[in-house]
Amino acid sequence: MQIVTSHMNTDFDALASMVACTCLYPGTRGVVPSHVTAGVRAFLSIHQDLLRIVPRKGFDLETVSSLIVVDTNNWNRLDRMQPLKDRQNFEIICWDHHMSGTNIISGVEHREEVGATITLLLEEMERQQTPFTPMQATLFLLGIYDDTGCLTFSSATPRDARMTAFLLENGADLNIVSSFLSNAMDDSHTRVFSDMLAKADVLTLEGVNIGICAIPVQSGLTMLASLVEKYKEFKGLDAVFGIFSTDQNKVMVIGRSNPDAVDVGAVVRALGGGGHPGAGSAVVKEDDLAKITEKITTLIRETGRKSSLVKEIMLHAARFVLRPDQTVAEAGEIMARTRVRALLVCDKDRFLGLIPESAVVRARQNNRLSTPVKGMVKPDVPVVGPGDDIRTAAARMNQSQEGMLPVLEQGRVAGVLTRGSLVLHMYDM
Ligand SMILES: [Mn+2]
């Protein structure tokens, strides 16, 4: 008999992936680990008779001839499957979205970095036109939503979103999905979350608020990353680092950040981990929570604060600059051509101020397009220096009615920052 199983503390992605395998591989039976999350338990209490699954407890491995493992790649995370490990002529198939920590050697491996394992299986089901029921579609969607925070975590990919659409087209019920998702955090995770709320410190660096939560936790918690993400949203912070010590002299560091607040990747790489600017993690051998917390705080100050400077992204000023004797009509033409809402007026190198689009509009109404711009210059506008960092520029842009910041160096124009150039930088385009 072929069976499919997944990790203990089975979450919706794991259960959905198991059930998908029972559709994709006819005759396959799901073997559900003894420990499942509270949300999965609630779901199973209603749906289990409709699914081809049995509990691990009381299941005899003797008749098993091949094994499918989903949503994990580690024997230690399965529920007592070790006896299968050394069987001869035994087929193992793996479906997973975790890219590291592998110790299951499988003959067939489907491992890709997407937000949820169920996404990989659904793509295959779509290809093979494997039938499934609306109830199963609902469970599959719970799998995607649970692992990706309803597609809001940075781990979510376009492929997860495409499969979300596929499931909605095939009868997934959003009312049922939302009723089970609200329960998705089990008691042990809820305790950790309330500890985070009670004990976290907030570090404020140049206006950026960074939550630091150092919490001792029990081992085997699978949703720490979502807790960090949830905490950041819940408290409206720019970035959060969760520092979780388990009872094995190990500390799990998980960071999440909004664009341009903290470079999480730089911080966790310094600890031997990995990630990108928005999200990353590291496992550190250390038993002193205070010591590691101090180290991370130092790392955030020293390497985590990205310091892109205005001069790295500013535009050449030449095409946005007018002489004081040029006419309002010329100003209007240049604005239309360059799609900006203001131009700089300079006398030689000296910056006099901006001529805003509203001045051009007014002049047009009053038939004064041929007058020189010098009489309409708005002198006191927000400006930045080439050595200012992008956050300062973003704050200054907030005060600019024209969406344009002249970059001045000792009164002379060194460049221009537009709203567009800030947006391009923030989204890494
Ligand atoms: Mn998963």
Boltz pocket constraint, residues with backbone or C-beta under 6 A from the ligand:
constraints:
  - pocket:
      binder: B
      contacts: [[A, 13], [A, 14], [A, 71], [A, 97], [A, 115], [A, 116], [A, 117], [A, 147]]
      max_distance: 6.0
